[in-house]
Amino acid sequence: MSKITLRFLVVIFITNVFTFNAFANIPKGQKAYIKNCKVCHGNGIKGAAMHTQVEWEELFSNNGTKIKQAHQKDEKADAFFKTELFSIHYKDIRDFLLYSASDSDQ
């Protein structure tokens, strides 16, 4: 195998690994969204389209401080954001919402 072919295969492999990891949690996030958020915000696509990718990033920055504040007046939502379940699925939900945001290619 030539060096060029080998380099090409390495680049393809690395690209696939990073692409897969960037979206690996989207199905988990969608499932967590449907279980915990759908009641108020509608199906995943409708809920995700409420904000752009930049807005979702901002809401989930600093461990979700802003999204937690936005839900403080709703007892059920506020309780969810304080659970270990949210801590576990925080990144999954964020990834799903970013992937399906109003300005995403999806």
N, C-alpha and C positions, 0 to 999 in steps of 0.2 A: 504494500500500500504506500502510495507516495505521501510525502510530507504535506502537500497541499490538501489531499483528500482527508488525511488524518486531522488536520487543523479544521477543515470544514465540518467534519463529523463532531469534533469537540465543541465547536461553536453552536451547532444545531442542538446537541445534547444539553449544553448549558442554558440555551434559550428556552428549551422545552421545560427544564427543571424550574427555572424562574417563573415562567408563564403559569405552569401548573400550581406552584406554591402561591402565586399572587391571587388565584381564584379558588384555592382548595377549600375554603370555608364557606363559600356561597350557599351550597345546598343546606348546610347546617344552619346558617343564618336565616335562610328563608323559612326553614322549619320552626326555628325559635321565634321568628317574627309572627308567623301564622298562629302559633300557640299563645303568644303573649300580647301581640299588638293589633291583630286583625279586628278584634271586637270594636275598637275605637277608630282605627285608621283605614279599614277596608283591606282588600286583598293586597298581597305584597307589591304588585306593580303599581297599584293606585297609591299606596302608602309611600313607596320609595319615590314616586314622582312628585311628592310634596316639596321636595328640595333638590337643588343641584348638587353635584359632587362636592363642590367647595363648601356649600352650606352643611352637608352631612359631615364633612371633615371637621368643620368648626364645632358642630353640635357634639361630636364624639371626642374632640380634643380634651386633654387633661382628664382622662378617664371618664369622659362623658358628663362632665360638670354641667354643661349647658342643656343637654337633653334631660338630665335629671331635674334641673331647675324648671324646665318647661312643663314637667309632669307633676310638680309638687302638689298642685291643687286637686289632683285626681288620686284618691286614696289607694285604689287598686294599682295604678301605674306607679305611684310613688313607692309602694311596698315592693313591687317587682324590681325596681332599680336598686333597692337596698338588699336584695337577696344575693346569695352566692351564685344562684343560677344566672343572674345578669353578669356577674363577674366572669363566669365561665364562658358565656356566649357573647360577651361584649364585642369582641373582634369579629366573630362570625356575623352578627347582626349588622355591624358597621360595614363589613365587606359586601354583604348582600345589598344593603341600601345604596352603597356607592356604585355597585355594579348595575343597579336598576334605577339610578337617579334620573331626574327629568332630562338631563343633558348627556346621558350616557349613550353609547352606540347601540344599546340593546333595545 
